[in-house]
Amino acid sequence: MLARQEDLAQVRKRFVAMARHEFRTPLATIQSSADLLANYEDRLSESEITELLESIGQGVQRMARMLDRLLLLSRAEAGKIANQSEPLDMAATFARWIAQASSDTDAAAREIHLEIAPEAATGRLDPKLLAEVFLNLLSNALKFSPATAPVVVRLAREGDVFQLSISDHGPGIPAAEQRHLFQPFYRCSNVGAAQGVGLGLAIVRVIVDLLGGSVSLQGRPEGGTQVQVRLPQRSRSSGRVG
């Protein structure tokens, strides 16, 4: 119980630090832009007004994304997520998600290798939950890998269990910090100035757990990290999970 209380105290501490930066920064941008529009609109050019409005919109979107992720984590931890499995064409589905991730992370020119084994070409999984798992992991790989190094995505299948692996060439994970990686708001000490609040892996872990799967991370001999996810496919929709 003492260890659990200490972990919760650390989570609260990290949340306060995250909120201070992730909410205060966009709020400050919104406030300053709104003040300029209110006080100097008649002196601003049309392009300056457009730029200020875009800054306000970007700040609102950033806060909305953060709230959406917090709500998703809360619902997943409470087991209030519906597992709506359906037949999927894995090649088409993963190709679409990769294009989306490249666009979202401004990494359209990044090299992403997708390898899907023949036995994993089709299956039955929940596309929304699988997308949350995959896009969070791919976003991390793209964020921390050098621009010249490819990210490799592999999908295989053993019986009714899909095996997804994502390999990057990032800075790796310090051994002493690996046990904290799936805790909310935790960020490794070697991530530098890379943006993020430490929710992606926490969301991945809780969704994978609810779906009866497993997720693990390990360092690669040539450098970087490989994340492996195992997910059992469902023969039909199974309502709420958890």
C-alpha positions in Angstrom: 0.0 0.0 0.0 2.9 2.3 0.8 4.4 1.7 -2.6 1.1 2.3 -4.3 0.7 5.6 -2.4 4.1 6.7 -3.5 3.4 5.8 -7.1 0.1 7.8 -6.9 2.0 10.8 -5.4 4.4 10.7 -8.3 1.6 10.5 -10.8 -0.1 13.6 -9.2 3.3 15.4 -9.2 3.8 14.7 -12.9 0.3 15.7 -13.7 0.7 19.1 -12.1 3.9 19.7 -13.9 2.3 18.6 -17.2 -0.8 20.8 -16.7 1.3 23.8 -15.8 3.0 23.7 -19.1 0.5 22.0 -21.5 -2.4 24.2 -20.5 -0.7 27.4 -19.5 1.3 27.7 -22.7 -1.7 27.6 -25.1 -3.8 29.7 -22.7 -1.2 32.3 -22.7 -1.1 32.3 -26.5 -4.9 32.5 -26.7 -5.0 35.4 -24.2 -2.2 37.4 -25.8 -3.7 37.0 -29.3 -7.2 37.9 -28.1 -5.8 41.0 -26.3 -4.1 42.2 -29.5 -7.3 41.7 -31.5 -9.4 43.5 -28.9 -7.0 46.5 -28.5 -5.4 46.9 -31.9 -7.6 45.4 -34.5 -8.0 48.7 -36.3 -4.2 48.9 -36.7 -3.5 45.3 -37.8 -3.3 44.2 -41.3 -5.5 41.5 -42.7 -2.6 39.0 -42.6 -1.8 39.8 -39.0 -5.4 39.3 -38.0 -5.5 36.0 -39.7 -2.2 34.9 -38.0 -3.6 35.8 -34.6 -6.8 33.9 -35.3 -4.8 30.9 -36.4 -2.8 31.1 -33.1 -6.0 31.1 -31.1 -7.3 28.1 -33.1 -4.1 26.1 -32.7 -4.1 26.8 -28.9 -7.7 25.6 -28.6 -6.9 22.5 -30.7 -3.9 21.6 -28.5 -5.9 21.8 -25.3 -8.8 19.8 -26.9 -6.4 17.1 -27.9 -5.0 16.9 -24.4 -8.5 16.7 -22.8 -9.5 14.0 -25.3 -6.5 11.9 -24.4 -7.1 12.4 -20.7 -10.7 11.3 -21.1 -9.7 8.3 -23.2 -7.3 7.2 -20.5 -9.9 7.6 -17.8 -12.5 5.6 -19.8 -10.1 2.9 -20.6 -8.9 2.5 -17.0 -12.6 2.3 -15.9 -13.3 -0.4 -18.5 -15.8 1.8 -20.3 -14.7 1.1 -23.8 -16.7 -1.0 -26.3 -14.9 -3.6 -28.2 -16.5 -3.5 -31.7 -14.4 -6.0 -33.7 -14.9 -6.2 -37.4 -13.1 -7.8 -40.4 -10.1 -5.8 -41.5 -7.9 -5.6 -44.5 -4.6 -5.1 -42.6 -2.5 -3.8 -45.5 -5.0 -1.2 -46.4 -5.8 -0.3 -42.8 -2.2 0.1 -41.7 -1.2 2.0 -44.9 -4.0 4.5 -44.2 -2.9 5.0 -40.6 0.8 5.4 -41.6 -0.3 8.2 -44.1 -2.3 9.8 -41.3 0.6 9.6 -38.8 3.0 11.1 -41.4 0.7 14.0 -41.9 0.0 14.6 -38.2 3.7 14.6 -37.3 4.9 16.6 -40.3 6.9 13.6 -41.3 5.6 13.0 -44.8 9.2 12.5 -46.1 10.1 10.0 -43.3 10.8 6.4 -44.4 8.4 3.9 -42.8 8.7 0.2 -43.8 5.5 -1.8 -43.5 5.8 -5.6 -43.5 2.7 -7.7 -43.2 3.0 -11.5 -43.2 0.6 -13.4 -45.5 -1.2 -15.0 -42.5 -1.8 -11.6 -41.0 -3.3 -10.0 -44.2 -6.8 -10.2 -42.7 -8.3 -10.5 -39.3 -11.0 -9.3 -36.9 -10.2 -6.6 -34.5 -11.6 -3.3 -33.3 -10.3 -0.7 -35.7 -10.7 2.3 -33.3 -8.9 0.6 -30.5 -6.2 -0.9 -32.7 -5.7 2.6 -34.2 -5.2 4.1 -30.7 -2.5 1.5 -30.0 -0.7 1.7 -33.3 -0.8 5.5 -33.8 0.5 6.2 -30.3 3.4 3.8 -30.8 4.2 5.0 -34.4 4.0 8.7 -33.3 6.7 7.9 -30.6 8.9 6.1 -33.1 8.7 9.0 -35.6 9.2 11.6 -32.9 12.4 10.1 -31.4 14.1 8.6 -34.5 16.6 10.5 -36.6 15.1 11.8 -39.8 17.5 9.6 -41.9 16.6 6.4 -40.1 13.6 4.3 -41.2 10.9 3.1 -38.8 10.0 -0.5 -39.3 6.4 -1.8 -38.7 5.9 -5.6 -38.8 2.6 -7.5 -38.4 2.5 -11.3 -38.0 0.0 -13.8 -36.7 0.1 -17.0 -34.7 -3.2 -18.6 -34.6 -5.7 -16.1 -33.4 -3.0 -13.7 -31.9 -1.7 -10.8 -33.9 1.9 -9.7 -33.2 2.7 -6.1 -34.0 6.2 -4.7 -33.7 7.5 -1.2 -34.3 11.3 -0.6 -34.4 13.0 2.8 -34.3 16.5 4.2 -34.1 15.8 6.7 -31.3 17.9 7.2 -28.1 16.7 4.1 -26.5 15.3 3.7 -22.9 17.5 3.9 -19.8 17.3 0.6 -18.0 16.4 2.2 -14.7 13.4 4.0 -16.2 11.8 1.1 -18.1 9.5 0.1 -15.3 7.9 3.6 -15.3 7.3 3.9 -19.0 3.6 2.9 -18.9 2.7 5.2 -16.0 0.7 8.3 -17.0 2.7 11.5 -17.5 6.0 9.8 -17.3 8.7 10.9 -19.8 12.2 9.5 -20.1 15.1 11.7 -19.0 16.7 11.5 -22.5 13.8 12.8 -24.6 15.3 16.3 -24.7 13.0 19.0 -26.1 10.6 16.6 -27.9 7.0 17.5 -27.3 4.8 15.2 -25.4 3.2 14.7 -22.0 3.7 11.0 -21.3 0.2 9.7 -22.0 0.7 7.7 -25.2 2.2 4.5 -23.6 -0.2 4.7 -20.7 -3.1 4.7 -23.2 -1.5 1.8 -25.1 -1.0 -0.3 -22.0 -4.5 0.1 -20.6 -6.2 -0.6 -24.0 -4.0 -3.7 -24.7 -4.7 -5.0 -21.2 -8.4 -4.6 -21.6 -8.3 -6.4 -24.9 -6.5 -9.4 -23.3 -3.2 -8.7 -25.0 0.3 -7.7 -23.9 2.9 -5.0 -24.7 6.6 -4.9 -24.1 9.6 -2.8 -25.0 13.2 -3.7 -25.4 16.4 -2.1 -26.6 17.8 -3.1 -30.0 21.5 -4.2 -30.3 22.0 -1.7 -33.2 20.3 1.1 -31.1 16.8 2.3 -30.7 13.7 0.6 -29.3 11.4 -2.2 -30.4 7.9 -2.2 -29.1 6.0 -5.5 -29.4 2.2 -5.9 -29.0 0.3 -9.1 -28.9 -3.5 -8.9 -29.5 -6.0 -11.8 -29.7 -8.5 -11.3 -32.4 -12.2 -11.5 -31.6 -14.6 -13.7 -33.6 -17.4 -11.1 -33.0 -18.1 -7.8 -31.2 -18.0 -8.4 -27.5 -19.5 -5.2 -26.1 -17.7 -3.5 -23.3 -14.3 -4.8 -22.3 -12.8 -4.9 -18.9 
